[in-house]
């Protein structure tokens, strides 16, 4: 029996949206129905490239399109909350790019709207759904490295104020923490939960965004040492160590195509787990399965999970300012 087609709309047609749309084409029961940009020519070009039937010059027109089932929101961070709520009010399911909001209060409002309108909502933390992360989480839960007591993860690259203007604009939610610092924080959270204490220090830009930030998350018997930067590079490796061994996710860890298992400092196994396409396909499949099963949230990245992470990010931001 053929699966019901889920019809997607995309707003905010930048780099992430291009990668996402490419992966959408790989999913048999997914269809890109409409796209929207404030620049109609950009919307038409995007629609042509990714086989969308409709191109709009207004987000509201896309929200009003009765054929669209779910909207992927890939606009700048500062607009995520209001656009997600507006889409939910319009009767659309929503997948919103991370960070879902720039404040914990807004994150709560988004989840409340999903419940009020009984529509699926998820923060687009695609890393949560890639095969490597899925398998590593399962193996750690089964005790393969004992009790996790140390995590090291970073995400860093050289950004340019000319080429990556959004990253350096405070009003748009720029800076290392909101743009990429959420990734290492996410890894710590899914493995160890909410920390007991957070330490954080940032190096600021002249317009008050954080250029780089280092974080320590303190747990009862574990620590996570995390880093993010938009002005330097790092090895992009994640290490998860426990009382009986460690796991190293392949570089770059947030899109890992496998991992290595170490016991007694010896490499015991090398596992390869490629993603489908760029890797966004796995969160697309999760969204569709939830919608087809009449769920308003994912069990793998729930409303509680995404608001918990939002609260952690907010605390890191506050702590790094002192």
Secondary structure by P-SEA (a helix, b strand, c coil): cccbbbbbbbccccaaaaaaaaaaaacccccccccccccaaaaaaaaaaaccccccccaaaaaacccccbbbbbccccaaaaaaaaaaaabbbbbccccccccaaaaaaaaaaaaaabbbbbccccccccaaaaaaaaaaaacccccccbbbbbbbbbbbccccccccccccccccccccaaaaaaaaaaaccccccccbbbbbcccccccbbbbbbbcccbbbbbbcccccccccbbbbbcccccccccccccccccccccccccccbbbbbbcccccaaaaaaaaaaaaaacccccccccaaaaaaaaaaaaaaaaaaac
